[in-house]
Amino acid sequence: MKFVFFDLETTGLNKDDEVIEIGAIKVVDFEVVSTFKTLVRPRKLLPRFITNLTGITQEELDKAQDREKIKEDFKKFIEDAVLVAHNASFDKEFLERFLEERVQNEVIDSLELARLIYPEFSSHSLEKLVATLNIKREKAHRAFNDALMLYEVFKKILEESKSFSNKDMKLIHEIIGNSRNFEFLFGDFENVEKGTLNLKEFDAPTLTLPFREKSSKTKPGVFYIENSSLEDIAKLISNGGKSLVVVYSENVIDKIKDNLKEGKTFDATELENFICIDRLNYYIDNPDKIPDELRIDFAILASYLMKTHDFTLSSAPTHILKNKIVKNLSICKNNGCSFKSVCPLMQKKNEIENSDFVFMKYSNFFNSLKILSDFNFDSIVFLEAYRIPKVFLSLKANFSRNDVEMIANFEEETKKQDILTLFDNFENLSKESRNELFSSITNYDVLDLSENIYRNGNDSVSLNFSYPVRVFSKVPNIASSINFISNYFTLKGDNPIERFTGLRGQIEKKEEDSKVMSIIPLFMHAPNADEFLREFFDLYEPFSHIKPVLFIFENRIQLNTVKMELKNKYQWIEESLSKEDGTVDFITYEFPVKNKFKLIFVVKLPMNIINADETYAMYYLKNFVKDNLQKEKSSVFYFDGRLKDKNFIVKYEDAFLSTPMLLEKKENLIQFVKKYIST
């Protein structure tokens, strides 16, 4: 076969961005026969961020050859070869825009191939694959280098595919069908029996702590507990009888477990995600029933199950949990299933029943509420409770017609047709009929979740979570003691979490010795984004020796720009990020807490939190910053145009961890901070 492995560098990711570099390798019968590399002069100026990322300068682009010649040369180079790119839809779209015509060549996505053959990997980015597979690393973000590395990854994929048995490869081949041309992976299976997924090799999660019968010392009621240490939280949980602990940051689970002295724990983080054996077997036996658009997703999931036998998905990497097929197989209607003895959901429920402490994340809690209603806990503990509104309001369920048809295949024919008719006539349905549709295809109690069910494009329907009070009204039926834990619960005399959940309770406050200096640099005038960055880098210079340091941003574009600039300027930052040693980090407001920092720069307030009012945004800010601060003396800088308005600062003064210092002169700021942190 003839392949061309190619990569593009562009001015950005948007539709108005342009190609600035093309790199490609032509391979015939797995021998490199020719190469192609060139810069391309764009019609727009090159953003500084792209120069920092790639090393390509505007001066170099200005010297590039004529665009029309490049187009013709590249079309001659690729001929009729099969094109291979990583995340191919991106590169194909940009290539077609550059060529100003449709690409007629077949295009293979090496990202799909990598997920199919290495489904157990946590990341399939080209950079991660190169590192994991011990491939020689060329300088990244240059088109030709990336094309070289892509070819080496491709060869590793082919080599690993040979580790699958012929039976398994035949099954994968039948699942993929004609949806992809991956024939180079497969041999002649005419006389090979199709494989099955062996349930007997299913391994339940390992539980290391012994189960114990114990009595609960917890008080019934609703409690809002401020400023608790990990030791205090562990004591509350340990004394709380059978406890459900709900968190946002995964590393918080590990820290709490480390402080629990005895008892059996179970991580139910992915409780709502599992593989229904009945549904799985149906589609393995009837691959023609899998919609073409979902066949590659099903094959990737099947490959993961072949390699890991993780039918509970308790160890599944993110790409498997987000696999489009999973939600179509994670449906349980308890309708006389013949696989209960090996049912992954029953395995999880048995673990919950026989554990003292059950841990899960917020999104999983909301998605699993109907399953959790089968249990009686003595207490529920909600950690990082300030995040509850943000998580809840960001959740939604989305189902395409293909999804609905796959789920409905397990109903009687009349019922199946009724469900598909509801989907096809969605715009004309009453609210009750829309609820009926979602109740038929999910594990949700839809009436308790949302009134916002709508058509999302031509081929899917969506449900946004929008009834928090109804959802939390179910919580007292699961546990008698409900404990919300956060750094702070009030802002301007209001408890936003109590208002959001509708659960009235008492606040338990703990006094703390504040050791933080809050600073608002009023001297930064920042008329535009570029000017702000220049001022910001200039301000950071005298503090660049203070570690650990955290930069918080409202959006990723600004984050990436600042991160790249500082990596290029300070070698220790690049080394720290490479080692992930926690000395420096760049995050947005949805990031989980990982480390604690002495110096924090808040670049824009979190006013774009989903459906949030201004007060909740400032309440979130206060808790989020505190979560990331060291207990020792520390400083927080706040940058936002709203902070030029002193009335705004007065209005939300208690959203800052200490009375903010409004500094008009840079010299005073440097002097104050250095003196404060050094004493």
N, C-alpha and C positions, 0 to 999 in steps of 0.2 A: 504493500500500500504506500501511497504518497501522502505525507503529512506536512503541513506548515505550522510550526509552533510560533505564535506571535504575541506581542504585547504592545500596548500603547501608553504613552504618557500624555496627559491632557492638562489644560489650564484649570480644571476643576471637575465637579461631578454633575453639573447642571446641563440642561439641554442647550443652553447658549454657549457652553464651553467648547473648546476646540482641541484637536490633536496637536501635540508639539513634538512628538518623537514616535517613530515606528522601529521596532526591532523584530526580526523573524529569522527562523532557521528552517530550511527545507530538508526533509528526511525521506529517503526512498529505501524501503526494505530495512529500516532502522539503521541507515548510514546517513550521516550529514553530507549533503551534496552541495549546498550553497547557503549563503547568509545574506541578510538585508538589514541595513541600519541607516537611518537618516533623521536629522532634525527637520521639523516643519515650522515655517513661519506662520504664526496665527494672525488673525486680523485685529485681535485685541492685545493690550499690553499684558505681559506675564505677571501674575500676582507674586508678591514677595514670598508668600507661603510656599508656592510651588518651587521657587528657586531654592528655598531652604530645604525642601523635601527632596528634590531631585539633583540639585547642583547645576541645573540648566539655567543660563542667564539670558536676559533679553538680547544682549550683544551677540551671543552665539546664534540665537534664532534669527536675528536680522541678517545673518550671513547664509542662512539656509537656501537650498536650491529652489527653483521655481516649483510651485505647488502642482501645476499641471503635469510637469515632467515626473514628479514623485508619484502622482496617481497612476500614470501609465506604466512606470517602472514596476510599481508594486503589483498591479494587475497582471503584468507579464510574469512576475516572480511567483505568484501563487498558482497561476494556471488553473487546473481543475483539481488541485489538491484538497484533501480534507483539512480544514482549519481547526486548530486546537488553541483555546485560550482559557485562562482561569477566570471564572465568573464571566463566561463568554457573552452573555446578553449585553453586558456593559460595553465590552470591546467591539462587538459586532455593531451595536448601535452607533458608536462613535466612528467606526470605520466606514459605515454606509453614509454617514453625514459628510465625512471627509471626501469620499469618492463621489458623492452626489448620485449614487445609484445603489440598487439592491445588490447584496452579495449573493451570488447564485451557488457558491460552494457550500458543501455540507459543513456545519460547524459543530464541533464537539466541545462540551464544557468539562474541563479537567477537574473542576470543583465537584461536579456530580460524580465523576469517576473516582475521585479520592474518597468521597463519602461512601460510595458503594463498596470499595475494596478495603478501606480503613475506617469502618463505621464507628469503631471504638475510640478514635482520636477525639480529643476535646476541641481541637481547632484544625481547620483545613485551609487556613490562609496559606498562600504560597510560602511566605516567610517561615511559618511554623512547620510546614511540611518539610522544608529544606533542613530545618534544625532537627526535627524529630527523626528524619530518615538519614541523618548524617551525610548530607550532600554538601559538596563544597559550596560555600556561600559567596556569591558575587555581590558587588555593591547593589543594594536594593533600590527600587524606584528609578531604574534606568531600563528602557524598553528592551534593549538587546540582552542585557544581563538577566532580566526576568525571563526572557524567552529561553535562554540557555538553561536556567534552573528549572523551568517548566518541563523541558525535554527530559531532564534527569529525573524529575518527579514521575513523569509518565512511564519511564522505564522501570522505576521501582513499583509502580502500580501494576504493570504487567507481570513483574516477577512475583509480587504478593498474590496475584489472582491465581497463581498455580498452586497455592497452599490450600485452596478450597477443593473439596472432593468433587468428582465429576457429577455426583448426584446433586450436590448443592448448587453447582454452576448451572446444571440443567434447570433446576427450579428457578434460579434467578433469571435465566434466559427466558423461560416461559412467562414469568411475571412481567419482564420488560417488554416482551413481544416486539412489535414493530414501532414502539414509541421512540426508541433510540437505535442508532446504528452502531452498536458496540460489538459487532461480530468479531473484531480482532481479539476480543477477550475469550471467546467461546470456541470450543472444538466441535467435533462431530458427536452428538448425543443420541444418535438414532437408536442404539442398542443399550442406552443407559437408563436405569430406572430413576424416576424423579425423586428427589430427596424430600424428607419431612423434617419438621422442627421438633426435636426430641424433648418432650416435657419432663421426662424422667431425670434429665440433667439439670433441671431447675434448682437453683440454690437460693434458699431464703437468706435474708440479710443476717450477718453475724452480730450477735448481741453479747456483749462482754460482761455486763453487770448482772448480778443475780436478781431475780424478781423477789419481792418481799411483800407480804401482807402487812398493812400498817393502817393505823387510824389517822384521820385527818385532824390537824390542830388549827385549821383555818376557820376564819369567821365568815358566815354567809353575808352576802351583800355586794355592793359595787364600790371599789376603792380606786382612787387616783393617787399614786404614790410618786413623789418627786425625789430626784437626786439620790437614787439607791446605788450602792456599790455592787460589783459583781458578787461579793460575798453575801451582801444583804439579800440580793435577788435569789441566789442559790439557797439560802436559808428559808426564804419564803416558799420557794418551790418544794424544797425537801420536806417542809412541815405541812404542805398543802394537800397531803393525800395523793390520790391519783390525779396528776396534773397534765393539762395541755398547755404547752408553751408556744406562743406564736411570735415570730421574730421577722425582721426585715433583712438584717445582715447575717450571712451564713456563718461568719467567724464568731459571731456572738453565741451561736449554738455550741461551738467547741469550747468556748471559754466558760459557759455555764456548766457544761458537762464536767469540765475539769474541776469545778468547785462542788459538784455533788459527790458526797462521800459514799453513798450506797444507793442501791435501787437499780432497776432495769430500765434502760432507755430505748426508745425506738424513734428513728427519724422518719416521719411520715410526710416529708417535704413534698413528694410527688404522689400523694394519696389518690388524686383524681386521675392520674395517668397510669394505665395498665393495659395489658393485652388480653382482651376477651378471647379465650381459646376457641370458642364456638365460631365466632366471627372470623378469626384468623384462618381456621381450617377451611371454612367455607370458601374463602378467596384463594387459598392455596389450591383447593380442588377445582375452583372455577375462575382461573385468572382472566378469562374473557369478560367477567363481570366487573373487573377493575377498569375504571375510565382511563383512557389513554393518558390524559393529563396528570394522572396520579400514579401511573405505573412505576416511574423511576423512584418516587417516594416510597412506594410499597417495597420495591426491591432493596432499597437502602435499609429500611426497617428489617426486612427479612434477613439481610446480611448481618445486621447487628445481632439479631436473635441467634443466628447460626454461630456466631463467634463468641457470644457471651452467655447465652441462655438466660438473660436478664428479663424475664417476662413481666416482672413487677415494675421494670424501668427505674428501679431504685438507684442504680448506678449510671444511668444513661447520661451521655453528654447533652449539651443544650440543643445541638442540631437534631438529635433524635426526639427530644421532648417537643421540639417545634415542628417535627415532621408532619406534613399535612394528613397523613394516614392515622396518626395516633388518636386524634379525637374521634375518628370514625370507628375505632376498635375499643375505645375506653367507655363503652356504653353498657350498663348493666340494668336490665329490667326485671331481674329475679323471676323469670318466667319458666321455671322447671328446667333449668340448665343441667345438663348431664356431666358437666366438667367441674362441679363444685369441689371435688377432692383435690384438684390441681389448679383451681381458679386463683390467679394472681391477686385479685381484689380480696378474696377470702383470706389469702395468706397475709395480706396487709391488715385486715380487720382482726385476725387472730393475734397478730403481733401487738396491735393497739390494746386489745382486751387483756393481754398478759403482760403489759408493761406498766411501770410506775409513772414514768415521765415520757410524754409524747411530744416531739418537737416538729414544727412545720413553719413554713413562711406564710406571709400574709396572703399573697395571691392564691396559694394552695388552700388556705383556710376558707377563703370566700368561695372558691370553686368547689370545695368538698363539703360544704355545710350540710347538704342533704345526707351524705354518708356519715358525717359526724353525729347527726341526730340519733343514730342508733346506739350511742354510747352515753354513759353517765360518768362525768368527771367530778371530782371534789372541787377542783379549782381550774380556772383558766387564767393564764398570765400573758398579757399583751405587752411585749417589750418594744421600745422605740415607738410608743403609741402615737407620737406626733405625726408619724407617716401614714396613719390609717386613711384619712380622707384622700391623700394623693394616690395611694395604691388602689383604693376602692373605685374611685372615679376614673381611673385609667384602664380598668378592666373591661373587656368586651369579648363576646363570642361571635364568630363569623362562620357562616356555612354557605358553601357554594351548592349549586344543584347537584354536582357530582358527589359532594359530601352527603347531601340529603338522600340521594338515591342509594349510596352504599349502606347508610344506616337503615333505610327503609326496606332493604332487601330481606331483612329478618322479620318483617311483619307478614301477616297473611296478605295475599294479593290485593284484596279489596282495601285493606287498611293502607297498604303501600301506595296504591293509586290515590287514595284520599290525601295522604301526606304530600305526594308530588303535585296534586291539584292545588292544595293550599299554597305550596311554594310558587307555582306558576301563576297563580292569581293573587299574589301577595298584596298588590296595590289596592285591590278591592276588598280586602278582608277587614272584618271588624277587629277591635282590640282583643276580644275573646278568642277569635280564630287565630290571630297571630300568636297569642299565648299558647294555644293548643298545638300549633306547629312546633314551637320551640320545646314544649314539654315532651313532644314525641321524639325529638332527636337529641335530647340532652339528659343529663342527670340532675338538672336544676329544678327547683321550685320557682318557676318563672314569675309567678305573681308576687313573690317576695323580693325579687331582684330588680325589676325594671318596668318602666312604662315606655321606655325608649327602644322599640323594636322597629327596624326600618329596612328598606331595600338599599343595599350598598352596591351601586353599579347595576349592571344588567343581570349578573349571574350569581349574586349572593345576597343573603340577608344577615343582619347584624343585631346584636342585643348589647346595649351599653348598661353597665351596672348603675342604678340611679336611685335605689330605695334603701339607703343605709339604716334608717331607723327600723324598717321592717326586718332587715337582715339581723340586726343586733337584738331585736325583740326575741329572737330564737335562742340567743346565747344563754339566758337563764334556765332554759330547758335542758341545756347540756351540762351546766355546772352551777353550783350554788354560790361559789365565791368567784367574783370577777375582778381581776386586778389589772389596771392599766398602769404602766410604768413609763415615765419619761423624765427628762431633766426638769421641764416646767410644764404646767398645765394652764396657767392663766396668762392672759395678755389683755391689758385695758379692762381688767375686772371680769373677763369672759373666759370660760373654759371651752375652747373650740372642739375638743374631743367629746366632751359631754353633750354639747349641742349637736354634733354630727351623729353620734350613736343613739342619742335619746335615752341613755342609761344614766340616771341620776345617782350620784354618789358623793362621798366626802373626800376632800383632798387632804392627804397626809404630807405636810411640808417638812423639809429638813433644812436647817440653816447651813450655809456654806460660806467659806472664806474665799471671796472672789480674788483671784490673782491674775486678772486679765486687764490689759489696757486696750480700750476700743478707740480707734482713730479714724477720723474722716478728714482726708487731705483736701481742704477747700481750694488750695492754690492750683489744682489741676483743672485747667479750663477745657481741654479736649474738645475742640470745635468739630472734629471728625474722627473716625475710627483710627486712621493712620497716625494722626497727631496724638491721640490718647495713648497708643502703643509706645510712641517715642517717649512721652512723658513717664509712662509706667515703667519702662525699662530703665530710664534714668533714675527714677525713684528707688527701684529695687537694688541698684548697684551698691549703695552703702550697707545694705542688709544681706548681701549675697553670701556672707560667711555664716549666717545664723541658720542652724539646722536643728531639727527637721522643719521643713517648710511645706505648706499646702497652698495651692492656687485653686479657688472655686469659681466656676463660670456658669452663666445661665445657658450658654449654647456652645456646641462642640466646635463651631467654626472658629470662634475667638480662642477657645481652649487650644486647638491645634496650632493656631498661628503663634500664640505666646509660647507654647511648649517647644515648638520647633526653633524659635528664635533663641530661647534660653538654652536649649541643648547645644546649639551651635556656639553660643558665647561662653558657656561654663562647662568645662569638661567633666566636673564632678557631678553635674546634673545628668549628663548623658550616661555616665557610668552607673549612677544610682538607679536610673530608670531601667537600664539594661539588667542590673542585678535584682531589681525589684526589692531593694532593701529597706524601703519605707523612709528614706531620708528626705525624699521630695516626691510630691504627687500632684497631678493635675486632674481635677474631677468636676463633674456637673452635679446638680442637686439630687439626682436620683441614685447616685452612687452609694453603695453600702459602706459602713464604717469599717476601716481596716486598721489604721494606725492613729497615733496621737501626735500632735504637732505643736511646736513652740511659737511658730510664726504663721499666720494665715492671711492671705489676700483674697477678699471677696470681691470679685469683678462682676458687678450687677446683681441686684436683688432678685429673688426668685418669683417675680410677679407673673410668670407664665405657667405656674403650676396649674394643672388641668382643672377647669371649672372653679378655681379657688378665688375667694374674695381677698382683698388687700390685707385684712387683719390676719387671716389664716396664713398668708404668704409670709408675713413678718413673724408670726408665731413659729412657723416651720424654720425660718432662718435662724431664730434664736436657738432652737433645739439642735439643729443640724451643726451649727458652728460649735456649740458646746460639746457635742458628741465627738468632735475631731480635735479638741484641745487637750494638751497636757495639763496635769494638775499643777505643775510648777508655773512660775511666772511666764506669761505669754502675751503676745500682742496680736490684735486683729485689725486689719486695714479694710475699710469699706469704700468702694468706688461705685457711684451711681448718680446719674443726673438728678434724681429726686432728692438727693442729699444736699443739693444746693439750696433747697427750700427749708429754712429753719423751722417753719411750721410743721413740716412733715416729720422732722427729727423730734420735735416736742411731742407730737401726736403719738409716735411710736418709740419713745425713749426707752421704755422697758423691754423693747425687742433686742436691745443691745446688752451684752453681758456685763457691761459697766457703763457708767455715764460717759457718753462719747466725747472725746476731745476734738474740738473743731479747730484745726490748725491752718493758719493762713500762710505760714512760711515753711518752706522745705527744711531750712536749717534747724528750726525749732523742733520739727518732727524727728529728725535724725538724732538730735541731742536727747530728747525725751525718751525715745525707744531704747537707744543704746544704754542709757543710764538705768532705765527700769529693768531691762532684762539682765544686766550685768550685776545688779545689786541683790 
